[in-house]
């Protein structure tokens, strides 16, 4: 996985298991502003081209290393974000309050 280290997708990724692209936090273009998703003052992670190219080159040069990391990340995601894991967490957090028997 190659991504910036910003935004919700980082909830699923462990720091050392993906290639982090450096970025600059910039205001979104005025053409993207809408009342539902992108507000006027919203920021966007604009990736740095040099960093993206370096990461792509590393990924290309050492595919076995990154394939192994991807498998580890997959296992972690399946363990923590499966329906069963989320239902268990939900039940532990809200079960008594909502009288759930999940």
N, C-alpha and C positions, 0 to 999 in steps of 0.2 A: 504494500500500500504506500502510495506517495501522496502526501497532503500537507496543507499548512497546519500549524499547531493551534488553530483557532476555530472555534465553533462547536456545534453539538456533536459532530462526528468524533471528536476527541474523547467523548464519554465511552466510546467503544474500543479505543485503542490505547495500548500501553506504550509509554514514551519510547522505549527502546525497540519496539517491534515494527515501527514504520519509519519511512524516510520523510523527514520534516523539511518542507520547503519554506525558506525565509520569505517574509512578506512585509508589506507596508500597509498600515491601517489608513484607509482613505475614505473620504465621504463619497457616498454613492452619487452617480450622475443624476441630475434633476429629471431626466427622462424616465428614471426607474421609480420615482416617488409615486406612491399610491396610498389610499387610505387604509388598506388592509395589511400590507406586509412591510413595505419599505417606507419609513417615515423620512421626512426631510433631513433630519440630523443623523440618520443611520450611517454606519461605517461598513466598509467592505475590506476584506483581506486581499489585497492585490499582490499576487505572487511575484517574486523577483525572478526574472528570467534566468539569470546565471545560476541561481540556486536550483531551479527546476531542471535545468539542463544537466547540472552536476549529479543530481539525484537520479535522473533518467539514465545517465551514463553508468553510474554505479550499479543500478538495477540491471542494466544490460550486461555489464562485465561480470557480475557475480550473481547470476540467477539462482543458484542453489542456496546461497546464503539467505536471500530474500524469500525464496519459496519456503524455506524452513521457518522463517519468522512469520510468514503468512499463515502457516499451519498452526503455529503456537497461538497466534492471534485468533484464528478461527476457533480453536478449542476454548480459549478464554471467553469469547463472545457467546459460544453455545452454552457454556457453563453459567454465565451470569445473565444472559438475556433470552434464554429459552422461555417458552410459555410456562413450564413447570417452575423455573426459578423465579419468574416475575409473580406468578400466582402465590408462591410460598412467601415471598417478600410482602406482597400485598396483604395476604392473610395475617402475617405476623404484625404488620403495621396497623391495619385497619380492622382486622377480624373481630376483635372483642367489641369495638365501637359500633360496628355495623352488623353484629351477630352473624358473621359469615362462617360457614363450615367448609371452607375450601381446603 
